[in-house]
Amino acid sequence: VQLQASGGGLVQAGGSTRLSCSASGGTRSIKSMGWYRQAPGKQRELVATIANGDNPDYNESVKGRFTISRDYAKNTVSLQMNSLKPEDTGVYYCYSRAGWGALYDFWGQGTLVTVSS
C-alpha cells in the first residue's frame, strides 16, 4: 500500500487546517487508516484512526477538535483539525494497516503542521 499525504503548513493558533491521504496499491487489503504525528524531540504518537466499519479512535488531546473521516470508495482518509494549538505542531504521518492474514503497517511521507502562537 502506498500512501500520499497532502495538506498542512503554517497555521495560527485557533485556526484550522485539513490533511488528506490517498492510498493506492493493495487497497482491498486495508483494515484501518489514520494519522500519527511526531513533535520535535518526541516519539511518534497516534492522533486518530478508523478501522473498517468501526468508530474512530482519537488521542485524548485532540478529542473535540479533530475529526477523522474515510472515503472507502476513494481509499482516502482525511483529518480536519480545528482549534489548533502550538502543541499540535509536528510532522503528521498518514498510516494504514493492511494485509491478508498477517497485517503490516504502511506509512506516508509525512507532512509538517506548524501552529504559531
SVG drawing of the C-alpha trace seen along z (x, -y; Angstrom):
<svg xmlns="http://www.w3.org/2000/svg" viewBox="-19 -34 34 49">
<polyline fill="none" stroke="black" stroke-width="0.4" points="0.0,0.0 1.3,-3.4 0.2,-6.5 0.3,-10.0 -0.5,-12.8 -1.2,-16.4 -2.1,-19.5 -0.6,-21.0 1.6,-24.1 1.7,-27.1 -1.4,-27.9 -2.1,-30.3 -3.3,-29.1 -7.0,-28.7 -7.1,-28.2 -7.9,-25.1 -6.4,-23.0 -7.1,-19.8 -4.9,-16.8 -5.7,-14.3 -4.2,-11.0 -4.8,-8.8 -4.0,-5.1 -3.0,-3.1 -1.9,0.4 -3.4,3.3 -6.2,1.1 -8.6,4.0 -6.4,5.4 -6.7,2.2 -8.0,2.8 -7.6,-0.6 -6.3,-4.1 -5.3,-7.0 -2.8,-9.6 0.1,-9.7 2.3,-12.7 5.7,-13.4 6.7,-16.6 10.3,-17.7 12.2,-15.6 9.2,-13.4 8.1,-10.0 5.5,-9.4 2.0,-9.2 -1.4,-8.2 -3.7,-11.1 -6.7,-9.3 -7.6,-6.1 -10.6,-4.4 -10.8,-0.6 -13.0,0.6 -16.7,0.0 -15.7,-1.0 -15.9,-4.2 -12.9,-6.4 -10.4,-6.5 -8.7,-9.7 -5.8,-10.7 -7.3,-12.4 -5.5,-15.6 -7.4,-16.1 -10.9,-14.9 -13.5,-17.5 -11.0,-19.4 -10.0,-17.0 -12.3,-14.9 -11.1,-11.9 -13.0,-10.6 -12.6,-7.9 -13.9,-7.6 -13.9,-3.9 -14.7,-4.2 -11.8,-6.6 -9.4,-4.9 -8.7,-8.2 -8.5,-9.4 -8.8,-13.0 -8.1,-14.8 -10.0,-18.0 -8.0,-19.9 -9.8,-22.8 -8.9,-25.0 -5.3,-24.2 -2.8,-24.7 1.0,-25.2 1.4,-21.7 -0.2,-20.3 2.9,-21.2 4.6,-18.3 5.1,-16.0 1.8,-14.2 2.0,-10.8 -0.7,-9.0 -0.9,-5.4 -2.6,-2.2 -2.7,1.3 -3.3,3.8 -2.8,7.4 -4.5,10.8 -3.8,12.9 -0.6,11.2 -1.1,7.4 1.5,4.8 1.8,1.1 2.3,-1.4 3.3,-5.0 3.1,-8.1 5.9,-10.6 4.8,-12.9 3.5,-16.4 4.5,-19.3 1.9,-21.2 3.2,-24.3 0.9,-26.1 2.1,-29.5 1.1,-31.2"/>
</svg>
